[in-house]
Amino acid sequence: MRIALGFVFLWAFADKLFGWNYATPSARSWLHGGSPTKGFLGSVQAGPLQSMFHSWAGAGWADWLFMLGLLGVGVAVIAGIGLRLAAVAGSIMMVLMWAAEWPMAHLSSAGTPTMSTNPLVDYHLLYALLLILFAVADAGAVWGLGRAWARIGLVRHSRWLS
């Protein structure tokens, strides 16, 4: 489960970087000058944070932070290293994406149905909970590099890196 969730993050990074025509068309890939945040954040249609997300859409700092987050969380979770840091970063990212979709709204700001299927829990929150579970359970020690990572001096002295 840990490796599969890490792959979700890594795939999102790669698709946005290269434009493999799944969520991101090739012409809108980051390598072709597209913005990884503009489409999603620019199309936020509901919720109290709508204007904030619109202001972040396409900003260079948001693009870099989002892409580094996807890559870092994906690599850390797959490798089983730095799961505490990955859980915090990934959970923040997932909660912000949940807030951007604002599943509690019945209607968008344009008055159209949001098509939300569950007003409270969706896959973003489930991913955040799984990340936290993996960190708490020290899941990187199984089929991962977590044990070797924990023996590194800096990691031993800074538990938040484990």
N, C-alpha and C positions, 0 to 999 in steps of 0.2 A: 504494500500500500504506500509506503514511504517513497519507494522508487517511482511508482506510478504518478504520485502527486508531484514529485520533483520534475518528472517528464512533462507534466501539464505546464509548469512554469517555463521550462526550457523550450518547449515547443512554441509557446506564445512569443517568447523572445526571438526565436529563429524565424518564425513566420512574419513577424513585424520587421525584422532586420532584412530578410531576403525577399519577402513578398512571394510566398509559395502558393498564392491564390486560394488559400483557405479563408482565414479572416481578413487577410491583407492582400489585395491585388498587387502584382509585381510593380506596376507603375507608382503605387503609393507606399512602397517599402521605404524603410529608413535609408537604405543605401542609395535609393533613387531620389532622395530629397523629401520624402514624405515624413509626416509626423506621426509617431506611434500613439500620441494622446489626442490629436485633433479630432479624429472621427468619433471616438467614444465620448470624450468629455464635451465635445462641441454639440453632441446630439442629446445631451441630458435634457429631459423634458418634464421632470417632476422633482419635488422635494425642496426643502428649505435651503439647500446648498447649491442650487442650480446656477446661480450667478457666479459663485466662487469657482465651480467646475468649468464654466464657460470661460472665465478669465484665465484658467490654467491651460485650457486646450491649445495645443500647438506651441506653448512656451518652451524654449530650449531647455531650461532647467528641469521642467516637468518631463520632457522626453528623455533626457539623460537619466534622471532619477528613476523613472519607470523602467527603462530598459536595463539599467544596472541592477535594479531590484529583481526583475524577472530572471536575469542571468544569475545573479548571486544566490537568490533563494533556490533556483532550480539546481545549480551545481552543488550547493551545500546540502540540500535535502537528498539528492541522488547519492552523493558521496558519504553522507551520514556525518558530516563535520559541521561544527558551528551551528548546531540545531537551535540553540537558544536564540542566537542573533537572527537566524533565518526565520524562526517562529515569530519573533517580534516584528521584523520587517515585513514578512509575508502577511501576517495578520493585519497590520496597519494597511497594507495595500488592498487586501481583500475587503476590509471594513469600509474603506473609502470607495471601492468599486460598488459595494452593496449600497452605500449611501447615494452614489451617483445614479443607480437604477431606481432607488427609493421604492421598493416593492409594496410599501403600505399605501401608495397612492392608487386610487381607482382610475383617475383621469390625469392626463398630461396637462401641461400649462396651455396647450392648444385646445383642450377639451375632448381629446380622443382617448379611448380606453388604453390603459397602460399594458394590458394583457398579463399583468402579474398573476402568477398562479399560487403564490403563498406570500402573505403580507409580512411575515417575520423571518423565516429561515429559507435561504436559497443556497446555491452551491458556494457562493463567496464565503458565507459564514461557516459552512461545513468545512471548506478548505482551511479557514482560519483555525477552527477547532482541531482539525487533524494536525496542523502544524504544531499547535501547542501540545497536543498529546504526544507527538513524536519527540519533542524536546523534553517533556517531563519523563517520558518512559525511557529516555536514552536509547532511542531506536536506532541510532547510528552505529551502535555496537554490534548489531546483527546485520549481516550482508552490507557492511559499510566500513569506513575507515575511522569510525568513532573512537575505538580503543587506542589506536595509534595516535590519533589527534590529541586525545586526552593526556598522553604521555609527554607532549611537547611542553617545555618549561613555561613559556608564556601562557599557554592554555591552562596549565596547572595552577598558575598564580592569578589568573583572571577567569574565574568560573563562568562569566557571561559569554566567553568565547567557546565554551564546550557544547 
